[in-house]
């Protein structure tokens, strides 16, 4: 889409790129002084801009929401504790000065001890996607130590949507091109365990094999919900398959605590479960990468984007946006209890929409613009939103990342400046943290947080 500074950032790579994902982690190769120790292990990072100019502390608006939250500023993660006016820098990662950096969502564990995140460093973004395939190493911060300890898991995460989440206090679940995996933080035997396998490949009637991949994931109660994408004709623009929201019983975190390797191997992988509802078509904006409908569960309700039609000529995707009551038993359903956000139904193919759902009428849809319940529309500069979803604060306010400006540097790399903004009920925007992005609140119900 002409004039969209994030057009190259939107598409999300999927299943068949797993080998590339593994290789990508080797991009963070040592260049001497960038190495950092992690719990007895070492992972190297490129020397570059962040070691050349220490980050200046961000300025946080005095009238902002309450609570403890983390955010990205100057390509580092910062923490603002409840009641404090200044933020503390948690990471000191170093990146190449010529690279394009993209951060995924910051995701807190339920006890407030850990923050999971992914970051993609593309060292050759000029003339291509600034995020590469959109996947990067999956890290986590341990806030029980001071300074916080940065560690790397065995997994990869996407900078888009909700491809990783915490299961209880210390079990990290994530989806990628090989299925859904589990990583137990602090385990004496740190490795990834396969939670769900990809379904067997099947022919699509044209002599070509079909492909399957998993997308967004979320645990609600004792169930694991996940997007399953069944695709065909990869490498072409337009509709390439269909997506379905599935559910399978995962149990409780306690069911996996203290199990040795043989016991875990006997419990995992889980059964693939049953379909809950269709998410409509899967499509590719340019060929090679695919996009499926977004969804999120809150208070036994499901907000979803169901892609109904893809127009390659007009370069648009038409979706149905609605809220469903989460069914008591998994079942295939393509209905819509409450249609919402009608004005947001048509979006450019280059935009990868995001949903933020806090239950009830707390719904926001970040597409070409930010669409709110009640027909409100917020322009987030340059006619586009951001890679990760906006968020609802514990006290019901909406916060989003705003694109403030873009420019191409001398090396041909597009540099994007962002702000974190607070959006009032009438759509008014207030800058909460200038130069920041990807804010995330610690749970308001965290009674044993180490902070």
Phi, psi and omega in degrees: 000125182298138178083359180268109184291345182254012184304321181285347184266348194282310189300148180244123180287154185229209199312313191286357182265016185303317180300322179293327180295318180295317180295328183300324182297338178284349177298329179282064185271153183289139172231033176104262190281359184273358184291145182223132181280143181223101172050045180091349177250167178228132170234130184274150178227149181295142174280137181186219193300323186288340174271342181278330179221103179304141182294139173274142182301139178286157177258125182252131181301139184290335184261025181283174181295157177280172177108170176260130182215158176244157179201167178258131179214129182054040179056037171221159177266132181238157181234131173244116180278151180303130177088354180258154182260343181249153178256153179250134179283127182262326182243156173221056179284147179247138182230161178296138180293339182259006184269159168261130185248131176230131181254140171274183180298148169269126186236119180278144168286162187295332180268003177076010182275324187242151170233120177265146178199162172233152178218136180249125176248107179261110185276355177221061186280340185301128178081003180215193179293132180293339181252010185061234179269002176088358179250145176213176178302145179260114182254168168212148177255135175257109184273003178282348177253160178225107008286164180299143181267127178264128181227158177247136177274186178272002191250182173235155179223158179264146176283353181253144167068221187227068184269357177215149183203159175270140175246099188077211187274332190213018176250122183258121176255141178208151179245147175202199186289354179248005178129210176242131184240164179235133176232124182265110181293133179082005181292148176289343179233073187289109176201168180272138176247135182283116179274316178222133174274154171293144177295155180299143178292143181229151176291152181250016177087357181245008183088355178258146177283144173277163180235150177229148176209160176252146182242240182298147178225154175199140174261130176226116186066232179260015185244143172257120177258143181204152175273127172250125181250118177253115190237167178211170172049046178295148181100359177242154177277148179111194180292133183232005180163203183222155179237148180222140173274123180249162175219136174222149182282125179250341179089214181241159177303328179297336179294341184247352183290133174077003180283139175278179186300318182292323179292319177295319179297331178282337181268329184246153000282163179281166170293147184294345177082204186227154178289142177259311179198156177281145173254009175080212185281150167256138183221162178240125180292321186229355185099133177097334176233152186229157181229135177238165180297145180272161177199163176198145181250136175207133175053046178063021175239150181239119172261135185212157171249119179250113184282116185264324186207138177240122181252103183293324181295311180279349181058047180226156173237131179255128184233157169259129180246125185205170177241132178239150167285129180297120183294148181294329178234142181298132180201150179286131184205131178243024181277183180210108181293313183227105175293140181222159170053050182303324183291352181256009190291332181251123182227152175298149179299332183283353180262130176257098188297154180228145179247139169237121186229122179249014183089159179060231179261015178273079181229135177224144184229114186261095177245233176297329171225179178262120184251132183241162176301149181086011176081012181280142180230134180237123175278126182259039178071137177059015175071026180208159181262228188221174185290321184253158184294154167294173183226152172263133179284163178302334179260019170086017176263155182256132179232138183219163173268128182251136172281114182271319180196160174223149174205154178258125182278183184296338178270004180084011181267131177282121178256129185244127175260133183234160171231150168268125184240149175259131185246121182280174181299331180268008177090003180290139183255134175232131179288120178271313178219108179291136178082004185253173180202166167055057181282150180210130181271141167290149181304136178288348184254023183276104184270348183234028182294144181281358184271000000 
